[in-house]
Amino acid sequence: MTIAGLSTNISTSGITNDIQIAMLKKNLDTVETAGADIAKMMEASVTPELGQNIDLRI
């Protein structure tokens, strides 16, 4: 392998790593958002019987 080819390979692998890191950061943000949403849903379910009964008058 020539020095020019090696330099190109190193540069390409660096760019690939940068892209992978950016994708991982985006996925982490998505997971954190989903976790926060799940926590909010769990807090809202403290009264699970709420909304299960309907009062009817005839």
CHARMM-style PDB file with segment names, atoms N, HN, CA, C and O in Angstrom:
ATOM      1  N   MET     1       0.848  -1.171   0.000  1.00  0.00      PROA
ATOM      2  CA  MET     1       0.000   0.000   0.000  1.00  0.00      PROA
ATOM      3  C   MET     1       0.898   1.240   0.000  1.00  0.00      PROA
ATOM      4  O   MET     1       1.902   1.301   0.710  1.00  0.00      PROA
ATOM      5  N   THR     2       0.525   2.187  -0.784  1.00  0.00      PROA
ATOM      6  HN  THR     2      -0.291   2.138  -1.361  1.00  0.00      PROA
ATOM      7  CA  THR     2       1.304   3.410  -0.881  1.00  0.00      PROA
ATOM      8  C   THR     2       0.922   4.361   0.245  1.00  0.00      PROA
ATOM      9  O   THR     2      -0.100   4.187   0.908  1.00  0.00      PROA
ATOM     10  N   ILE     3       1.748   5.347   0.441  1.00  0.00      PROA
ATOM     11  HN  ILE     3       2.578   5.488  -0.098  1.00  0.00      PROA
ATOM     12  CA  ILE     3       1.471   6.333   1.486  1.00  0.00      PROA
ATOM     13  C   ILE     3       0.225   7.136   1.133  1.00  0.00      PROA
ATOM     14  O   ILE     3      -0.552   7.483   2.022  1.00  0.00      PROA
ATOM     15  N   ALA     4       0.026   7.431  -0.114  1.00  0.00      PROA
ATOM     16  HN  ALA     4       0.657   7.149  -0.836  1.00  0.00      PROA
ATOM     17  CA  ALA     4      -1.169   8.175  -0.531  1.00  0.00      PROA
ATOM     18  C   ALA     4      -2.428   7.349  -0.263  1.00  0.00      PROA
ATOM     19  O   ALA     4      -3.428   7.881   0.217  1.00  0.00      PROA
ATOM     20  N   GLY     5      -2.382   6.072  -0.565  1.00  0.00      PROA
ATOM     21  HN  GLY     5      -1.569   5.639  -0.955  1.00  0.00      PROA
ATOM     22  CA  GLY     5      -3.522   5.204  -0.312  1.00  0.00      PROA
ATOM     23  C   GLY     5      -3.799   5.065   1.168  1.00  0.00      PROA
ATOM     24  O   GLY     5      -4.956   5.056   1.589  1.00  0.00      PROA
ATOM     25  N   LEU     6      -2.749   4.956   1.959  1.00  0.00      PROA
ATOM     26  HN  LEU     6      -1.809   4.963   1.617  1.00  0.00      PROA
ATOM     27  CA  LEU     6      -2.902   4.863   3.406  1.00  0.00      PROA
ATOM     28  C   LEU     6      -3.504   6.140   3.974  1.00  0.00      PROA
ATOM     29  O   LEU     6      -4.361   6.091   4.857  1.00  0.00      PROA
ATOM     30  N   SER     7      -3.060   7.267   3.473  1.00  0.00      PROA
ATOM     31  HN  SER     7      -2.364   7.307   2.756  1.00  0.00      PROA
ATOM     32  CA  SER     7      -3.600   8.552   3.919  1.00  0.00      PROA
ATOM     33  C   SER     7      -5.089   8.661   3.588  1.00  0.00      PROA
ATOM     34  O   SER     7      -5.878   9.141   4.402  1.00  0.00      PROA
ATOM     35  N   THR     8      -5.463   8.219   2.402  1.00  0.00      PROA
ATOM     36  HN  THR     8      -4.822   7.829   1.741  1.00  0.00      PROA
ATOM     37  CA  THR     8      -6.875   8.244   2.005  1.00  0.00      PROA
ATOM     38  C   THR     8      -7.701   7.340   2.902  1.00  0.00      PROA
ATOM     39  O   THR     8      -8.793   7.717   3.327  1.00  0.00      PROA
ATOM     40  N   ASN     9      -7.189   6.145   3.193  1.00  0.00      PROA
ATOM     41  HN  ASN     9      -6.302   5.839   2.848  1.00  0.00      PROA
ATOM     42  CA  ASN     9      -7.918   5.214   4.055  1.00  0.00      PROA
ATOM     43  C   ASN     9      -8.091   5.771   5.460  1.00  0.00      PROA
ATOM     44  O   ASN     9      -9.163   5.632   6.050  1.00  0.00      PROA
ATOM     45  N   ILE    10      -7.067   6.390   6.000  1.00  0.00      PROA
ATOM     46  HN  ILE    10      -6.196   6.502   5.521  1.00  0.00      PROA
ATOM     47  CA  ILE    10      -7.156   6.972   7.339  1.00  0.00      PROA
ATOM     48  C   ILE    10      -8.166   8.113   7.351  1.00  0.00      PROA
ATOM     49  O   ILE    10      -8.955   8.235   8.287  1.00  0.00      PROA
ATOM     50  N   SER    11      -8.145   8.943   6.320  1.00  0.00      PROA
ATOM     51  HN  SER    11      -7.504   8.843   5.560  1.00  0.00      PROA
ATOM     52  CA  SER    11      -9.086  10.053   6.233  1.00  0.00      PROA
ATOM     53  C   SER    11     -10.521   9.546   6.120  1.00  0.00      PROA
ATOM     54  O   SER    11     -11.421  10.071   6.776  1.00  0.00      PROA
ATOM     55  N   THR    12     -10.731   8.533   5.295  1.00  0.00      PROA
ATOM     56  HN  THR    12     -10.000   8.107   4.763  1.00  0.00      PROA
ATOM     57  CA  THR    12     -12.066   7.964   5.116  1.00  0.00      PROA
ATOM     58  C   THR    12     -12.570   7.343   6.412  1.00  0.00      PROA
ATOM     59  O   THR    12     -13.738   7.506   6.764  1.00  0.00      PROA
ATOM     60  N   SER    13     -11.702   6.635   7.124  1.00  0.00      PROA
ATOM     61  HN  SER    13     -10.753   6.503   6.838  1.00  0.00      PROA
ATOM     62  CA  SER    13     -12.133   6.014   8.375  1.00  0.00      PROA
ATOM     63  C   SER    13     -12.436   7.081   9.424  1.00  0.00      PROA
ATOM     64  O   SER    13     -13.323   6.884  10.256  1.00  0.00      PROA
ATOM     65  N   GLY    14     -11.731   8.187   9.403  1.00  0.00      PROA
ATOM     66  HN  GLY    14     -11.011   8.346   8.727  1.00  0.00      PROA
ATOM     67  CA  GLY    14     -12.021   9.292  10.322  1.00  0.00      PROA
ATOM     68  C   GLY    14     -13.386   9.897  10.054  1.00  0.00      PROA
ATOM     69  O   GLY    14     -14.131  10.196  10.987  1.00  0.00      PROA
ATOM     70  N   ILE    15     -13.717  10.077   8.785  1.00  0.00      PROA
ATOM     71  HN  ILE    15     -13.112   9.834   8.027  1.00  0.00      PROA
ATOM     72  CA  ILE    15     -15.023  10.618   8.411  1.00  0.00      PROA
ATOM     73  C   ILE    15     -16.125   9.632   8.802  1.00  0.00      PROA
ATOM     74  O   ILE    15     -17.176  10.031   9.304  1.00  0.00      PROA
ATOM     75  N   THR    16     -15.876   8.349   8.569  1.00  0.00      PROA
ATOM     76  HN  THR    16     -15.022   8.025   8.162  1.00  0.00      PROA
ATOM     77  CA  THR    16     -16.848   7.320   8.937  1.00  0.00      PROA
ATOM     78  C   THR    16     -17.088   7.338  10.441  1.00  0.00      PROA
ATOM     79  O   THR    16     -18.233   7.248  10.884  1.00  0.00      PROA
ATOM     80  N   ASN    17     -16.037   7.452  11.223  1.00  0.00      PROA
ATOM     81  HN  ASN    17     -15.107   7.525  10.863  1.00  0.00      PROA
ATOM     82  CA  ASN    17     -16.181   7.519  12.675  1.00  0.00      PROA
ATOM     83  C   ASN    17     -16.972   8.748  13.096  1.00  0.00      PROA
ATOM     84  O   ASN    17     -17.806   8.668  13.998  1.00  0.00      PROA
ATOM     85  N   ASP    18     -16.722   9.877  12.457  1.00  0.00      PROA
ATOM     86  HN  ASP    18     -16.045   9.941  11.724  1.00  0.00      PROA
ATOM     87  CA  ASP    18     -17.462  11.102  12.786  1.00  0.00      PROA
ATOM     88  C   ASP    18     -18.956  10.931  12.497  1.00  0.00      PROA
ATOM     89  O   ASP    18     -19.798  11.381  13.274  1.00  0.00      PROA
ATOM     90  N   ILE    19     -19.274  10.286  11.392  1.00  0.00      PROA
ATOM     91  HN  ILE    19     -18.590   9.920  10.761  1.00  0.00      PROA
ATOM     92  CA  ILE    19     -20.675  10.056  11.037  1.00  0.00      PROA
ATOM     93  C   ILE    19     -21.325   9.117  12.046  1.00  0.00      PROA
ATOM     94  O   ILE    19     -22.454   9.347  12.479  1.00  0.00      PROA
ATOM     95  N   GLN    20     -20.615   8.068  12.415  1.00  0.00      PROA
ATOM     96  HN  GLN    20     -19.697   7.881  12.064  1.00  0.00      PROA
ATOM     97  CA  GLN    20     -21.165   7.108  13.380  1.00  0.00      PROA
ATOM     98  C   GLN    20     -21.396   7.762  14.738  1.00  0.00      PROA
ATOM     99  O   GLN    20     -22.403   7.488  15.391  1.00  0.00      PROA
ATOM    100  N   ILE    21     -20.490   8.611  15.166  1.00  0.00      PROA
ATOM    101  HN  ILE    21     -19.672   8.834  14.636  1.00  0.00      PROA
ATOM    102  CA  ILE    21     -20.649   9.308  16.447  1.00  0.00      PROA
ATOM    103  C   ILE    21     -21.843  10.247  16.397  1.00  0.00      PROA
ATOM    104  O   ILE    21     -22.608  10.333  17.357  1.00  0.00      PROA
ATOM    105  N   ALA    22     -22.007  10.951  15.283  1.00  0.00      PROA
ATOM    106  HN  ALA    22     -21.385  10.882  14.503  1.00  0.00      PROA
ATOM    107  CA  ALA    22     -23.150  11.850  15.142  1.00  0.00      PROA
ATOM    108  C   ALA    22     -24.462  11.062  15.182  1.00  0.00      PROA
ATOM    109  O   ALA    22     -25.437  11.516  15.781  1.00  0.00      PROA
ATOM    110  N   MET    23     -24.493   9.895  14.555  1.00  0.00      PROA
ATOM    111  HN  MET    23     -23.702   9.526  14.069  1.00  0.00      PROA
ATOM    112  CA  MET    23     -25.699   9.076  14.563  1.00  0.00      PROA
ATOM    113  C   MET    23     -25.986   8.559  15.968  1.00  0.00      PROA
ATOM    114  O   MET    23     -27.142   8.520  16.388  1.00  0.00      PROA
ATOM    115  N   LEU    24     -24.951   8.165  16.693  1.00  0.00      PROA
ATOM    116  HN  LEU    24     -24.012   8.196  16.352  1.00  0.00      PROA
ATOM    117  CA  LEU    24     -25.136   7.693  18.063  1.00  0.00      PROA
ATOM    118  C   LEU    24     -25.657   8.798  18.969  1.00  0.00      PROA
ATOM    119  O   LEU    24     -26.507   8.550  19.824  1.00  0.00      PROA
ATOM    120  N   LYS    25     -25.153  10.020  18.788  1.00  0.00      PROA
ATOM    121  HN  LYS    25     -24.463  10.221  18.093  1.00  0.00      PROA
ATOM    122  CA  LYS    25     -25.640  11.151  19.584  1.00  0.00      PROA
ATOM    123  C   LYS    25     -27.120  11.402  19.310  1.00  0.00      PROA
ATOM    124  O   LYS    25     -27.892  11.660  20.234  1.00  0.00      PROA
ATOM    125  N   LYS    26     -27.516  11.327  18.034  1.00  0.00      PROA
ATOM    126  HN  LYS    26     -26.890  11.118  17.283  1.00  0.00      PROA
ATOM    127  CA  LYS    26     -28.923  11.527  17.676  1.00  0.00      PROA
ATOM    128  C   LYS    26     -29.787  10.435  18.290  1.00  0.00      PROA
ATOM    129  O   LYS    26     -30.869  10.717  18.805  1.00  0.00      PROA
ATOM    130  N   ASN    27     -29.317   9.184  18.239  1.00  0.00      PROA
ATOM    131  HN  ASN    27     -28.438   8.955  17.821  1.00  0.00      PROA
ATOM    132  CA  ASN    27     -30.065   8.082  18.842  1.00  0.00      PROA
ATOM    133  C   ASN    27     -30.183   8.258  20.349  1.00  0.00      PROA
ATOM    134  O   ASN    27     -31.232   7.966  20.922  1.00  0.00      PROA
ATOM    135  N   LEU    28     -29.137   8.726  20.990  1.00  0.00      PROA
ATOM    136  HN  LEU    28     -28.285   8.963  20.524  1.00  0.00      PROA
ATOM    137  CA  LEU    28     -29.169   8.953  22.431  1.00  0.00      PROA
ATOM    138  C   LEU    28     -30.188  10.031  22.779  1.00  0.00      PROA
ATOM    139  O   LEU    28     -30.917   9.893  23.761  1.00  0.00      PROA
ATOM    140  N   ASP    29     -30.249  11.094  21.997  1.00  0.00      PROA
ATOM    141  HN  ASP    29     -29.657  11.206  21.199  1.00  0.00      PROA
ATOM    142  CA  ASP    29     -31.248  12.136  22.220  1.00  0.00      PROA
ATOM    143  C   ASP    29     -32.663  11.569  22.088  1.00  0.00      PROA
ATOM    144  O   ASP    29     -33.546  11.898  22.880  1.00  0.00      PROA
ATOM    145  N   THR    30     -32.870  10.721  21.089  1.00  0.00      PROA
ATOM    146  HN  THR    30     -32.152  10.453  20.446  1.00  0.00      PROA
ATOM    147  CA  THR    30     -34.180  10.111  20.874  1.00  0.00      PROA
ATOM    148  C   THR    30     -34.565   9.218  22.049  1.00  0.00      PROA
ATOM    149  O   THR    30     -35.705   9.252  22.511  1.00  0.00      PROA
ATOM    150  N   VAL    31     -33.617   8.424  22.528  1.00  0.00      PROA
ATOM    151  HN  VAL    31     -32.691   8.397  22.153  1.00  0.00      PROA
ATOM    152  CA  VAL    31     -33.881   7.522  23.655  1.00  0.00      PROA
ATOM    153  C   VAL    31     -34.164   8.319  24.925  1.00  0.00      PROA
ATOM    154  O   VAL    31     -35.045   7.951  25.702  1.00  0.00      PROA
ATOM    155  N   GLU    32     -33.430   9.397  25.140  1.00  0.00      PROA
ATOM    156  HN  GLU    32     -32.714   9.696  24.509  1.00  0.00      PROA
ATOM    157  CA  GLU    32     -33.666  10.231  26.319  1.00  0.00      PROA
ATOM    158  C   GLU    32     -35.060  10.855  26.271  1.00  0.00      PROA
ATOM    159  O   GLU    32     -35.749  10.916  27.289  1.00  0.00      PROA
ATOM    160  N   THR    33     -35.472  11.314  25.103  1.00  0.00      PROA
ATOM    161  HN  THR    33     -34.912  11.265  24.276  1.00  0.00      PROA
ATOM    162  CA  THR    33     -36.802  11.894  24.944  1.00  0.00      PROA
ATOM    163  C   THR    33     -37.877  10.844  25.205  1.00  0.00      PROA
ATOM    164  O   THR    33     -38.863  11.109  25.892  1.00  0.00      PROA
ATOM    165  N   ALA    34     -37.675   9.652  24.652  1.00  0.00      PROA
ATOM    166  HN  ALA    34     -36.874   9.437  24.094  1.00  0.00      PROA
ATOM    167  CA  ALA    34     -38.647   8.571  24.856  1.00  0.00      PROA
ATOM    168  C   ALA    34     -38.709   8.200  26.343  1.00  0.00      PROA
ATOM    169  O   ALA    34     -39.793   7.948  26.870  1.00  0.00      PROA
ATOM    170  N   GLY    35     -37.575   8.166  27.009  1.00  0.00      PROA
ATOM    171  HN  GLY    35     -36.695   8.371  26.580  1.00  0.00      PROA
ATOM    172  CA  GLY    35     -37.551   7.856  28.438  1.00  0.00      PROA
ATOM    173  C   GLY    35     -38.290   8.893  29.257  1.00  0.00      PROA
ATOM    174  O   GLY    35     -39.007   8.554  30.198  1.00  0.00      PROA
ATOM    175  N   ALA    36     -38.118  10.151  28.904  1.00  0.00      PROA
ATOM    176  HN  ALA    36     -37.535  10.426  28.139  1.00  0.00      PROA
ATOM    177  CA  ALA    36     -38.824  11.219  29.610  1.00  0.00      PROA
ATOM    178  C   ALA    36     -40.332  11.099  29.386  1.00  0.00      PROA
ATOM    179  O   ALA    36     -41.121  11.315  30.307  1.00  0.00      PROA
ATOM    180  N   ASP    37     -40.728  10.753  28.156  1.00  0.00      PROA
ATOM    181  HN  ASP    37     -40.088  10.577  27.408  1.00  0.00      PROA
ATOM    182  CA  ASP    37     -42.153  10.580  27.865  1.00  0.00      PROA
ATOM    183  C   ASP    37     -42.733   9.402  28.645  1.00  0.00      PROA
ATOM    184  O   ASP    37     -43.855   9.482  29.145  1.00  0.00      PROA
ATOM    185  N   ILE    38     -41.985   8.322  28.751  1.00  0.00      PROA
ATOM    186  HN  ILE    38     -41.073   8.256  28.345  1.00  0.00      PROA
ATOM    187  CA  ILE    38     -42.453   7.155  29.514  1.00  0.00      PROA
ATOM    188  C   ILE    38     -42.586   7.513  30.989  1.00  0.00      PROA
ATOM    189  O   ILE    38     -43.539   7.097  31.648  1.00  0.00      PROA
ATOM    190  N   ALA    39     -41.632   8.284  31.510  1.00  0.00      PROA
ATOM    191  HN  ALA    39     -40.858   8.622  30.975  1.00  0.00      PROA
ATOM    192  CA  ALA    39     -41.715   8.703  32.909  1.00  0.00      PROA
ATOM    193  C   ALA    39     -42.966   9.549  33.149  1.00  0.00      PROA
ATOM    194  O   ALA    39     -43.626   9.399  34.178  1.00  0.00      PROA
ATOM    195  N   LYS    40     -43.297  10.439  32.206  1.00  0.00      PROA
ATOM    196  HN  LYS    40     -42.761  10.561  31.371  1.00  0.00      PROA
ATOM    197  CA  LYS    40     -44.503  11.255  32.332  1.00  0.00      PROA
ATOM    198  C   LYS    40     -45.756  10.388  32.301  1.00  0.00      PROA
ATOM    199  O   LYS    40     -46.699  10.634  33.053  1.00  0.00      PROA
ATOM    200  N   MET    41     -45.772   9.377  31.439  1.00  0.00      PROA
ATOM    201  HN  MET    41     -45.006   9.177  30.828  1.00  0.00      PROA
ATOM    202  CA  MET    41     -46.925   8.485  31.364  1.00  0.00      PROA
ATOM    203  C   MET    41     -47.074   7.692  32.660  1.00  0.00      PROA
ATOM    204  O   MET    41     -48.191   7.467  33.126  1.00  0.00      PROA
ATOM    205  N   MET    42     -45.966   7.275  33.236  1.00  0.00      PROA
ATOM    206  HN  MET    42     -45.059   7.457  32.858  1.00  0.00      PROA
ATOM    207  CA  MET    42     -46.024   6.518  34.488  1.00  0.00      PROA
ATOM    208  C   MET    42     -46.523   7.402  35.631  1.00  0.00      PROA
ATOM    209  O   MET    42     -47.277   6.942  36.489  1.00  0.00      PROA
ATOM    210  N   GLU    43     -46.103   8.667  35.643  1.00  0.00      PROA
ATOM    211  HN  GLU    43     -45.490   9.040  34.946  1.00  0.00      PROA
ATOM    212  CA  GLU    43     -46.584   9.596  36.663  1.00  0.00      PROA
ATOM    213  C   GLU    43     -48.090   9.823  36.515  1.00  0.00      PROA
ATOM    214  O   GLU    43     -48.802   9.965  37.510  1.00  0.00      PROA
ATOM    215  N   ALA    44     -48.564   9.857  35.291  1.00  0.00      PROA
ATOM    216  HN  ALA    44     -47.986   9.742  34.483  1.00  0.00      PROA
ATOM    217  CA  ALA    44     -49.988  10.069  35.046  1.00  0.00      PROA
ATOM    218  C   ALA    44     -50.814   8.848  35.423  1.00  0.00      PROA
ATOM    219  O   ALA    44     -52.022   8.963  35.630  1.00  0.00      PROA
ATOM    220  N   SER    45     -50.192   7.695  35.515  1.00  0.00      PROA
ATOM    221  HN  SER    45     -49.211   7.602  35.347  1.00  0.00      PROA
ATOM    222  CA  SER    45     -50.940   6.471  35.815  1.00  0.00      PROA
ATOM    223  C   SER    45     -50.962   6.162  37.310  1.00  0.00      PROA
ATOM    224  O   SER    45     -51.195   5.017  37.696  1.00  0.00      PROA
ATOM    225  N   VAL    46     -50.727   7.153  38.146  1.00  0.00      PROA
ATOM    226  HN  VAL    46     -50.538   8.083  37.832  1.00  0.00      PROA
ATOM    227  CA  VAL    46     -50.758   6.948  39.595  1.00  0.00      PROA
ATOM    228  C   VAL    46     -52.163   6.567  40.044  1.00  0.00      PROA
ATOM    229  O   VAL    46     -52.330   5.816  41.006  1.00  0.00      PROA
ATOM    230  N   THR    47     -53.165   7.079  39.355  1.00  0.00      PROA
ATOM    231  HN  THR    47     -53.030   7.689  38.574  1.00  0.00      PROA
ATOM    232  CA  THR    47     -54.553   6.722  39.650  1.00  0.00      PROA
ATOM    233  C   THR    47     -55.097   5.908  38.468  1.00  0.00      PROA
ATOM    234  O   THR    47     -55.800   6.440  37.608  1.00  0.00      PROA
ATOM    235  N   PRO    48     -54.763   4.612  38.439  1.00  0.00      PROA
ATOM    236  CA  PRO    48     -55.142   3.810  37.272  1.00  0.00      PROA
ATOM    237  C   PRO    48     -56.647   3.607  37.118  1.00  0.00      PROA
ATOM    238  O   PRO    48     -57.113   3.298  36.022  1.00  0.00      PROA
ATOM    239  N   GLU    49     -57.422   3.777  38.206  1.00  0.00      PROA
ATOM    240  HN  GLU    49     -57.044   4.029  39.097  1.00  0.00      PROA
ATOM    241  CA  GLU    49     -58.873   3.580  38.092  1.00  0.00      PROA
ATOM    242  C   GLU    49     -59.562   4.792  37.486  1.00  0.00      PROA
ATOM    243  O   GLU    49     -60.744   4.717  37.148  1.00  0.00      PROA
ATOM    244  N   LEU    50     -58.869   5.883  37.343  1.00  0.00      PROA
ATOM    245  HN  LEU    50     -57.910   5.943  37.617  1.00  0.00      PROA
ATOM    246  CA  LEU    50     -59.443   7.095  36.788  1.00  0.00      PROA
ATOM    247  C   LEU    50     -59.892   6.874  35.341  1.00  0.00      PROA
ATOM    248  O   LEU    50     -59.105   6.446  34.496  1.00  0.00      PROA
ATOM    249  N   GLY    51     -61.149   7.167  35.071  1.00  0.00      PROA
ATOM    250  HN  GLY    51     -61.788   7.514  35.757  1.00  0.00      PROA
ATOM    251  CA  GLY    51     -61.674   7.048  33.723  1.00  0.00      PROA
ATOM    252  C   GLY    51     -62.231   5.697  33.368  1.00  0.00      PROA
ATOM    253  O   GLY    51     -62.638   5.485  32.226  1.00  0.00      PROA
ATOM    254  N   GLN    52     -62.265   4.769  34.314  1.00  0.00      PROA
ATOM    255  HN  GLN    52     -61.934   4.941  35.242  1.00  0.00      PROA
ATOM    256  CA  GLN    52     -62.778   3.438  34.012  1.00  0.00      PROA
ATOM    257  C   GLN    52     -64.276   3.324  34.253  1.00  0.00      PROA
ATOM    258  O   GLN    52     -64.898   2.382  33.761  1.00  0.00      PROA
ATOM    259  N   ASN    53     -64.866   4.236  34.980  1.00  0.00      PROA
ATOM    260  HN  ASN    53     -64.361   5.001  35.380  1.00  0.00      PROA
ATOM    261  CA  ASN    53     -66.286   4.212  35.279  1.00  0.00      PROA
ATOM    262  C   ASN    53     -66.998   5.367  34.591  1.00  0.00      PROA
ATOM    263  O   ASN    53     -66.452   6.462  34.457  1.00  0.00      PROA
ATOM    264  N   ILE    54     -68.224   5.104  34.158  1.00  0.00      PROA
ATOM    265  HN  ILE    54     -68.668   4.214  34.267  1.00  0.00      PROA
ATOM    266  CA  ILE    54     -69.039   6.139  33.522  1.00  0.00      PROA
ATOM    267  C   ILE    54     -70.320   6.265  34.332  1.00  0.00      PROA
ATOM    268  O   ILE    54     -71.008   5.269  34.559  1.00  0.00      PROA
ATOM    269  N   ASP    55     -70.645   7.461  34.765  1.00  0.00      PROA
ATOM    270  HN  ASP    55     -70.086   8.269  34.581  1.00  0.00      PROA
ATOM    271  CA  ASP    55     -71.884   7.720  35.484  1.00  0.00      PROA
ATOM    272  C   ASP    55     -72.971   8.066  34.479  1.00  0.00      PROA
ATOM    273  O   ASP    55     -72.842   9.021  33.714  1.00  0.00      PROA
ATOM    274  N   LEU    56     -74.034   7.289  34.486  1.00  0.00      PROA
ATOM    275  HN  LEU    56     -74.139   6.513  35.108  1.00  0.00      PROA
ATOM    276  CA  LEU    56     -75.164   7.525  33.565  1.00  0.00      PROA
ATOM    277  C   LEU    56     -76.417   7.799  34.381  1.00  0.00      PROA
ATOM    278  O   LEU    56     -76.645   7.162  35.409  1.00  0.00      PROA
ATOM    279  N   ARG    57     -77.228   8.744  33.923  1.00  0.00      PROA
ATOM    280  HN  ARG    57     -77.042   9.261  33.087  1.00  0.00      PROA
ATOM    281  CA  ARG    57     -78.542   9.021  34.530  1.00  0.00      PROA
ATOM    282  C   ARG    57     -79.578   8.954  33.445  1.00  0.00      PROA
ATOM    283  O   ARG    57     -79.426   9.537  32.371  1.00  0.00      PROA
ATOM    284  N   ILE    58     -80.626   8.241  33.740  1.00  0.00      PROA
ATOM    285  HN  ILE    58     -80.750   7.768  34.612  1.00  0.00      PROA
ATOM    286  CA  ILE    58     -81.690   8.097  32.747  1.00  0.00      PROA
ATOM    287  C   ILE    58     -82.942   8.748  33.268  1.00  0.00      PROA
ATOM    288  OT1 ILE    58     -83.968   8.744  32.588  1.00  0.00      PROA
TER     289      ILE     58
END
